[in-house]
Amino acid sequence: FAYCWELEEFTLPAAVTSIGEQALWALVNVEAFAVENGSASFAAADGVLTDAAGKILYYYPLGSTRTAYEVPASVETIGNYAFNHAGIFFYEGEPYHLASLTFAENSVGKYAFRELYGDVTFSAGTETIGEYAFYRYRGETITLPSTVKNLDAYSFAECTHLVKISFPGGCGVENIGDYAFFESTELRSFDFSKVKTIGQFAFSAGTGHAMYIVGAIHFSA
């Protein structure tokens, strides 16, 4: 069903037991997902598609006009592509977007927040930001907890509006993957005090360029 842009309603049959990656991607006019009664595998609370136990968030409805969303505390995993493109579409001729997204301890899948607008706040517990998780993120700031240790490959690549990553409890990042901040050229500072590994082209501004951070770079003694 990917790219079925004219589709406005989607109800998952109770007999469905699994969904392939990107199967429900880019359904930009679906305001809420629904699940048929009797499903043992899936649920839909507030129009958001999860597994039956509410531990895995599979898809956020891209047609939703809400401006804030707090991921339920039961959710442990943000699935691949879960919020991909959320908030870059139009409602009655006007752009709308999630201005605030908050969630507790989670693992974050690849492309989970691709091209998302607005502020994203993680509660303590998250340890890894997955591959491409914030690829082309359109916001200016992201707040991460000190528990985050790994920034996987391309996790913040091509975030051309990203100016600051805040760590209110201190930066605990130890591993920065290949191309993690590739072409995120507005980033002005990063705390390297606990970093142990930095992947190739992690802070490159493109072919032939070295690290581009302008401002504070903090290394451990």
N, C-alpha and C positions, 0 to 999 in steps of 0.2 A: 504493500500500500504506500510505499515511500513516494513522496512528491504528488500525491493525489490532492492537489491544491483546491479542488472544488468540493471535496468531501467536508461536510459540516457536522455529521454525527458519526460516532463509532462505538458500537457495543461489541465487546468480545464475547463470543459464545462460551458457554460453560464447559464444553467439551475440549476447548483448547488447553493444552498443557505446557506449551513452550512457544516463545516468540523469537524469531531470528534477529540477529543484529541489524539495525536500521529498518526493520520491517515496518515500523510506524513512524519513520523519520519524516520531518518536514510536512506534517499534516497541519498546515498553517491556519486553517479555518475551523478546526475542531476545538470547541471551547471547553469541552469536558469529555473525558473518557468514561465509559460505562462498562460494567461487567455483568453478564447474565447471571441470574440467581442460580445457585448450586455449583458454582465454580470452586474447585478444590485447589486451584493454582494461582488465581489472580483476584485482586480486589481493586476498587476505585473509590478512594475517599477524597471528597472535594474535587472530583474530576481528574485526580492524579492516579496514574496506573502503577500499582505495586504488586508484589507477590501476595499470596493469601494471608501471610503472617504480618505483612506490613513492614518487612525488614529490608526489602530491596525496592528502591524507587526506580521504575523502568522508564516512564515517560511523563513529562509535564506537558499539559495541553497548550500548544503554541497559540491557539486562538483565544486563550483566556485574557481578559482585560484587567485582571487584578494587578496592582502595582507592588504588592508585598506578599511574600510567601515564607512561612516558617515550616521547614521540613519537620514532620512529626518525630518525636523522640524515639519512636520504635525503629525508625529507619537506620540501618547499619551500613548500607551500601548505596551510593549514587551510581546508577548504571551507566554504561557507555551511551553517550548521546542524549542523556536524560533531559538536559535543558538546552540542548543544541539549538541555536538560533532563537531562543526565547526572547521576545521583546524587540525584534527588528522589523515588525510588520505594522500594518496600519488598521485603525478602527475608525470608520466613518471619516476617512480622509486624513486622520491625525495619527501620528506615530504614538505608540504606547509601548511600555516596557516595564519589566520588573525593576523597581527602584531599590528594592531591598530583598535579599535572600539570606536567610539564616538557618543554620542547621548544626546539630550536635555531632557527636563522634561518628565518623563515617570513613569509609574508603571511597575514593573518587575515581570513577572510570574514565576512559579516554573520551575526549571530545565532550565531556559532561556539560561544560559551560561555554562551549564555543560560541563566539559572537554575542555573548550575553552583555546587556547593559547593567548599570546600577552597582550598588555596593553588595559585596558578598562577605559574610562574616562566618567564620568557623568557630565552633566551641572547642575547648580542649579535648584532645583525644585523637584527632586526625593525625596520622603519621606520614602518609604518602599522597602526593598530588600526582595523579596518573598522567600517562602520555597524552599530550594534546588537550589536557583537561580545560585549560583556559585559552586555547588557541584562538587568536584574534578577539580576545575579550575587549569590550569597548568601553569599559569603565576606567577611571583614573586611579583608584585605590583599591587594595585588597587587604583585609586584615586576617592574619594567620596566627594560630596559637603556637606556643613554644614547643608543642609536641611534634610539629611537622619536622621530619628528618630528611625526607627524600622528595626532590623535585625531579620527576622523570623527564625523559626526552620530550622536547617541544612543549612542555607543560604551560609555558607562558610565551610561546613564540608568536611573533607578529602582533603583539599587543601594543599597537602604535599610540594608544592614548594612556597607557599605564605609566604613571609618574612615581608611585610609591607603593611598596609592600610593607605594611606595618606588622610588628611583632610586639604587642603590648607587654607580653610576659618574657620578652627576650627571644632572640633568634636561635632556634635549635637545629637549623638546617645543616646536615652533614654531607649530603650528596646532591650534586647538581648535575643533571643528565645532559647528554648531547643536545645542543641547540635549545636548551631550556628557555633562554630569553632571546633567541635569534630574532633580530630586527625589531626588538622592543626598544626602540631608540629614545623614548622619552623617559625611561627609568633613570632616576637621578642618584640613587644610593642603594647599597646593599650591605648587610652585615655578614662578613665572612668569618666571624670569630670562631665558629665551630665546624666550618666546612673542611672536609677531609678529601673530597674528590670533586673535580670540576671537569665535565665532559667537553669534547671538542666543540668549538664554535658556540659554547654556551652563552656568551655575551657578544657574539659577533653582530655587526651591523650589516653583514652581507659579504659576498665574495671579495677577498682582498682587504677586509677590515679587521682590526683587532677589537679588544674590549672598548666599549663606548661610554661606560658610565661616567657621568660628569658630576662630581660632588664627593660625597663621603663614601669611602671604601674602608671597612673595618676588618683588620686581620688580628688573629690572636697573637700573643707575645711569642 
